[in-house]
Amino acid sequence: MLIDTNITIAYKCPSCGTFEFFNTSLFNFLYKKEYFLPCRCKKSSISIAEATSGYYSISTPCIGCGSMHISNISKKELFSKNVKILYCPEIGMQICFIGNDEEVRNKIDNLEKEFDELINRLGYDNYFKNTQVMLDSLNRIHDIAEQGNLFCECGNNDIELILFSDKINLKCKKCPGSQMILAGSNGDLKDILKRKQILLSKDKSGYDMRNFKSFIMKTDGK
């Protein structure tokens, strides 16, 4: 009987923002106390170590909250044909996929396809400096709003979004309160993903809106 000991591990690097794929074997874990899988940018890595008998401890850097998440997974789960997905416990973002190579790649392809379809529907494919960062930033702002943590210092929570190529301006519909959220790089994304609350203020916009010639009006989608 031929047993396939190969698995694919893919994670979203918090430094460069791309998915990194590793095809590895069970035997790599058997003879090392800790096995490292570095991103090609060399600024982050996953580590896998045997925790207890029959279990492995997987440490995954998180682009969502900036922390390192540790998950204990059994050997049976680790080498199952079913894809194991690791999530950020803070915001629920999918940060790591483990399983059969084809299935892992299909999962990530489907995830990115959903983003592409959303981009096409919105017609913003050539507008944003970094479309993926913009969509992830909008999703995080939506989550904050859903939790009731997006509001103006005047007490209003009816907020308007104005989208630029690399930033999001949040404006109160009842007063001049506003706040600008940068959304042009993975560094900007890391900042917004860390936030639990957004408070608009009359003194925090930091931008003269007359300097911008084109923008897109949006609502917060609540």
C-alpha positions in Angstrom: 0.0 0.0 0.0 1.4 3.4 -1.0 1.0 6.1 1.6 1.3 9.7 0.5 3.1 11.6 3.2 3.3 14.9 1.4 1.2 17.9 2.4 1.0 21.5 1.3 1.0 24.4 3.8 0.2 27.9 2.7 0.0 31.0 4.8 -0.5 34.8 4.2 2.7 36.6 5.0 2.1 39.6 7.3 5.2 41.4 5.8 4.7 41.1 2.0 1.0 40.2 2.1 1.2 37.3 -0.4 0.3 33.6 0.1 3.4 31.4 0.4 3.2 27.7 -0.5 5.3 24.9 0.9 5.1 21.3 -0.2 6.7 19.1 2.5 6.7 15.6 4.0 5.8 14.0 7.2 9.5 12.8 7.5 10.7 16.4 7.8 8.8 16.6 11.1 10.0 13.3 12.5 13.6 14.1 12.7 13.6 17.8 13.8 12.4 19.2 17.1 11.2 22.3 15.2 10.7 22.8 11.5 10.7 26.3 9.9 8.9 27.3 6.7 10.1 30.9 5.8 8.4 33.2 3.3 10.4 34.1 0.3 10.6 37.7 1.6 12.5 36.2 4.6 10.6 38.4 7.0 8.2 35.8 8.5 7.9 32.1 8.8 5.7 29.2 10.1 7.2 26.8 12.6 6.0 23.3 13.4 7.1 21.3 16.4 5.9 18.1 18.1 3.9 19.2 21.2 2.7 16.0 22.8 2.5 12.4 21.5 0.5 12.5 18.3 0.1 16.3 18.2 2.0 19.1 16.5 2.2 22.7 17.5 2.0 25.1 14.6 3.0 28.8 15.1 1.6 31.0 12.4 2.3 34.8 12.0 -0.9 36.7 11.5 -1.4 39.5 9.1 -4.7 40.2 10.8 -3.7 41.2 14.3 0.1 41.1 14.1 0.4 38.3 16.7 1.8 34.8 16.4 -1.0 32.2 16.8 -0.3 28.7 18.1 -2.5 25.8 17.1 -2.3 22.2 18.2 -3.2 19.7 15.5 -3.1 15.9 15.6 -1.1 14.0 13.1 -4.3 12.6 11.7 -5.6 16.1 11.0 -2.3 17.3 9.7 -2.1 14.6 7.1 -5.8 14.2 6.3 -6.9 14.8 2.7 -9.3 17.4 4.1 -8.0 20.9 4.2 -7.4 22.3 7.7 -7.9 26.1 7.8 -6.3 28.2 10.6 -8.0 31.4 11.6 -7.0 34.5 13.5 -9.0 34.3 16.8 -9.2 38.0 17.0 -10.9 38.9 13.6 -11.6 35.5 12.0 -9.4 36.0 9.0 -8.2 32.8 7.2 -4.4 32.9 7.6 -3.2 29.3 6.9 -4.3 26.3 4.9 -2.9 22.8 5.4 -3.7 19.6 3.4 -3.6 18.0 0.0 -1.8 20.3 -2.5 -4.6 20.5 -5.1 -7.2 21.1 -2.4 -5.2 23.8 -0.7 -4.6 25.7 -3.9 -8.3 25.4 -4.9 -9.3 26.9 -1.5 -7.0 29.8 -2.0 -8.0 30.2 -5.7 -11.6 30.3 -4.7 -10.9 32.9 -1.9 -9.1 35.2 -4.3 -11.7 34.6 -7.0 -14.4 35.9 -4.6 -12.4 39.1 -4.2 -11.9 39.4 -8.0 -15.6 39.0 -8.6 -16.3 41.7 -6.1 -13.8 44.0 -7.7 -15.4 43.4 -11.1 -18.9 44.1 -9.8 -17.7 47.3 -8.3 -15.7 48.3 -11.4 -12.6 49.3 -9.3 -10.1 46.8 -10.9 -7.8 49.6 -12.1 -8.6 52.3 -9.6 -7.0 51.2 -6.3 -3.3 51.3 -5.6 -3.6 47.9 -3.9 -7.1 46.4 -4.5 -6.6 43.5 -2.0 -5.6 45.8 0.8 -8.5 48.1 0.0 -11.0 45.3 0.2 -9.5 43.9 3.4 -9.6 47.3 4.9 -13.2 47.9 3.9 -14.1 44.5 5.4 -12.5 45.4 8.7 -14.3 48.8 8.8 -17.5 46.9 8.1 -16.8 44.5 11.0 -16.1 47.4 13.4 -19.3 49.1 12.3 -21.3 45.8 12.8 -20.0 45.7 16.4 -21.2 49.2 17.0 -17.7 50.6 17.3 -17.7 53.1 14.4 -19.2 56.4 15.4 -18.6 60.1 15.5 -17.8 62.1 18.7 -21.2 63.9 18.2 -22.8 60.5 18.9 -23.9 59.7 15.3 -23.2 56.3 13.8 -24.5 57.1 10.3 -21.2 57.3 8.5 -20.3 57.9 4.8 -17.3 56.4 3.1 -15.4 58.2 0.4 -12.9 55.9 -1.4 -9.7 57.1 -2.9 -7.0 55.0 -4.7 -5.1 54.5 -1.5 -7.2 55.7 1.4 -10.7 55.8 2.9 -12.3 58.9 4.3 -15.0 58.3 6.9 -17.4 61.3 7.2 -20.2 61.9 9.7 -23.5 62.7 8.0 -24.6 65.0 10.8 -21.5 67.1 11.5 -18.0 67.8 10.1 -16.5 64.9 11.9 -14.2 62.7 9.8 -11.2 60.4 9.9 -8.9 59.3 7.1 -7.9 55.6 7.0 -4.8 54.8 4.8 -5.4 51.7 2.6 -2.6 51.6 0.1 -0.1 49.1 1.5 0.1 46.0 3.7 1.5 48.2 6.4 -1.7 50.2 6.3 -3.8 47.0 6.4 -1.9 45.8 9.4 -2.8 49.1 11.2 -6.5 48.9 10.5 -6.8 45.2 11.3 -5.4 46.0 14.8 -8.2 48.6 15.5 -11.2 47.7 17.6 -12.9 51.1 17.4 -13.0 54.1 15.1 -14.0 57.5 16.4 -14.6 60.3 14.0 -13.5 63.8 15.1 -13.7 67.3 13.7 -10.0 67.6 14.3 -8.7 64.3 12.9 -9.2 64.4 9.2 -5.8 65.8 8.5 -6.6 66.4 4.8 -8.0 69.2 2.7 -10.6 67.5 0.5 -10.2 70.2 -2.2 -6.8 68.7 -3.0 -8.4 65.5 -4.3 -10.0 65.6 -7.8 -11.6 62.2 -7.9 -13.3 60.1 -5.3 -16.1 57.5 -5.0 -19.0 57.9 -2.6 -19.9 54.9 -0.6 -21.9 54.0 2.5 -20.7 51.7 5.3 -23.0 48.9 4.2 -24.6 48.5 7.6 
